[in-house]
Amino acid sequence: MSPSEKLNTSVGRPGEPEPRTFSRLYQTLIDPVNELKYLMSKFRDLEALSNDYRRTVLRSLCSKDVITQALKTNLPIEAVIPMNLVTDDNSSIVFLGKNNHESPSQGRNIKDLIEHRNNHKIPLEKVRSIPKGFNLTNQINENDEINLLALWERFGWNRVQIRNFIQMMRSNQDDLWFSGVRDSNSKKLVAASTAEAMQFSGIKYIETTEYSTLDGYENLGLCTASVAGLVAQVLNAQHILPTVITAEFNTSSTSAAIGASAGFVIPKTDGVSQILSYNVAVVDGASANPVFINDHQTDRGIPFRYLKDFALAVLPRENIDRLYSQVEIKQIINLYDPQ
């Protein structure tokens, strides 16, 4: 069974070029890059393999000098995460991305939403604000299959992947987290999110993802509480390597508002959009994109006309210190239903 059948992975794996969903060829370099020529050659090599793919993405940790030089070239830099936002390192994680089709921007400009959103409540208060009749959970079992599929099918998950995810969570799989909200009466999951980690270049890279609320349960703060709890779980884990906690926000959805409440920000780098262009498709109720609107290609049952732009965000150390003290993390963890 291939990794894509085992789990609908969002973060991927480091090493060799990796075919990903929605006709993408993706590669995460294992070692840090300290020479611009090497970065350029690796991207050229990846491009040479990408004739049968719609999109090519190279992700790498690069030295400060390489990033400075790369920004002066015509390399297609879509996003940059400066490591000084989370550690004392002055290197950066860079995303080089190129589509083989026209890619007009879509969705909303969510930078202002992230930067200026007044949350009023810290994550602990968000979790405590779950309405009566709902409870936070990080436990799932076979009975949750139907509801979790209903929550994540819009992201391309199928029943087999949901079953495998449940099994992996029940076996305490390393570097995989789950956070959800249950209806206390029916016991069904009504909101969910997850996080997955990978290691490369001496760092642990964690992506929080699949923020979702079941139809009919919107506007109750349930997914916001789920994500706040998810981040607390990730921070509560023991991480030996420097850790970068990220999220990719669909610019056509409300995920950025949820992420802002949890403390995520979109890094600022001059000349870089921080947008992963037409990255993956999501059935979110938004209009079809203009490029594939009359195209009948699908992947995992989702048409390419629902390919979206995603903004890359990170949880900075400043917000971790401000919003997630050790005491508050423990209090959030203690709010999870033990059953």
BELBEL-V808908 format. One line per field, one symbol per residue. burial: # if it has 9 or more other C-alpha atoms within 8 Angstrom, else .. Layout:
# BELBEL-V808908
burial=???
This chain:
# BELBEL-V808908
burial=....####..#..#..#....#############.#.###..#..##..#..############.##.###.....##########...########.#......##..#..###.#....###.##..#...########..##.############..##########.....#########...##############.############..##..##############.......############.#############....#.##########....##.##.....##..################.##..###..######.###..
